[in-house]
Amino acid sequence: MLELLSEKENVWNVLANSDKPVIVYGMGNGSQKIIETLLSFGGQVSDIFASDEFVRGHSFLGYKVLKYSEICEKYEDFI
């Protein structure tokens, strides 16, 4: 366990190299910055979701915005 605490791996590299799909929540400035940063590290975003009441056919940065329930149906496991 202590060896894990001493590792200094960048979270962006972990996400970029993950075998799991990366899903982003939200359609605001923070989400945009997260997506841009992840892409700059060579990662990719599989999908974006938002609160059910906000999902009405929206798209964000070229992604169709899904409901959380749709994400859960589409992916067995994700980050």
ROVEXVEX-973415 format. One record per residue (C-alpha): residue in three letters; x, y, z. Coordinates in steps of 0.001 Angstrom, whole numbers, plus 500000, padded with zeros to 6 digits. Layout:
BEGIN
resn px py pz
ALA X Y Z
...
This chain:
BEGIN
resn px py pz
MET 500000 500000 500000
LEU 502778 502458 500846
GLU 504366 501973 497444
LEU 501131 503200 495860
LEU 501294 506372 497919
SER 504836 507061 496777
GLU 504037 506714 493068
LYS 503733 510023 491261
GLU 501612 509213 488265
ASN 499757 512071 486646
VAL 495971 511629 486735
TRP 495752 512695 483082
ASN 498155 509927 482051
VAL 496139 507402 484065
LEU 492921 508463 482319
ALA 494551 508643 478881
ASN 495961 505122 479252
SER 492922 503509 480847
ASP 491228 500568 479168
LYS 487893 501797 480499
PRO 485780 504370 478649
VAL 486114 507874 480112
ILE 482750 509548 480666
VAL 482475 513248 481554
TYR 479651 514788 483568
GLY 478338 518215 482669
MET 478271 520822 479918
GLY 480051 523755 481496
ASN 483455 525411 481432
GLY 484891 522832 483834
SER 483818 519959 481615
GLN 485290 521676 478586
LYS 488632 522155 480362
ILE 488663 518522 481491
ILE 487996 517322 477945
GLU 490604 519628 476403
THR 493223 518592 478945
LEU 492502 514887 478549
LEU 492761 515191 474764
SER 496075 517045 475089
PHE 497435 514022 476999
GLY 496350 511694 474203
GLY 493217 510429 475929
GLN 489709 510401 474614
VAL 486239 510955 475965
SER 483752 508236 475157
ASP 480607 510133 476122
ILE 479162 513011 478130
PHE 476180 512894 480460
ALA 474165 515400 482440
SER 471331 515427 484950
ASP 468197 513902 483471
GLU 466263 517180 483617
PHE 468919 518918 481475
VAL 469161 516267 478762
ARG 466823 517274 475957
GLY 468699 516451 472797
HIS 471636 518671 473728
SER 475077 518289 472262
PHE 478310 519584 473769
LEU 481616 519897 471915
GLY 480295 517542 469255
TYR 479130 514875 471704
LYS 475474 513955 472145
VAL 474690 514505 475832
LEU 473184 511411 477419
LYS 471317 510672 480634
TYR 473131 508749 483367
SER 470745 505833 482833
GLU 471738 505754 479145
ILE 475421 505679 480104
CYS 474765 502748 482450
GLU 472936 500874 479680
LYS 475696 501561 477146
TYR 478731 500741 479323
GLU 479277 497910 481767
ASP 482180 499756 483416
PHE 483582 503242 482952
ILE 485543 506051 484559
